[in-house]
Amino acid sequence: MSNPLSEEARVIPLRPAPVRPDAPDGEPAPREPLWRDLVGEVLRRERQAQERTLKDVADAARISLPYLSEVERGRKEASSEVLAAAAHALGLGLGDLLSLAHGELVRRTAERHRPAVAPHRSATVPNRAVTAPNRPYQGLCLAA
């Protein structure tokens, strides 16, 4: 006889979902976008804006068509060499591609973290906003 519980898959989360302090009933915070999804979306958007096919860009970049498709869909974490080749095939530099992906990341996270009220002004320093402790970093950070 088999135990019905043993036939079910058991899923163990790698890390618990963070809980937003202002969320009702401990509702989990929305997922941060993955870098590979953002880069893939930028590659696809640029390719489609140029009205080019996957095959055309894959051939120009010397990447297999299925692999480029997987990268565009965010299924593969491409190396910097592959990203540079795909970017160059689209007439972009690697920095351009990463900058566009960074802009998309900032846009998406800003939509979720938009403050409900204007920042407070400091009484001692005119025209300088007091920085909030949970305010997202607005710069660009690239790590090798």
Secondary structure as UniProt FT lines:
FT   HELIX           4..7
FT   TURN            21..22
FT   HELIX           24..26
FT   HELIX           35..49
FT   TURN            50..51
FT   HELIX           54..61
FT   HELIX           65..72
FT   TURN            73..74
FT   HELIX           80..89
FT   TURN            90..91
FT   HELIX           94..112
FT   TURN            126..127
FT   TURN            133..134
//
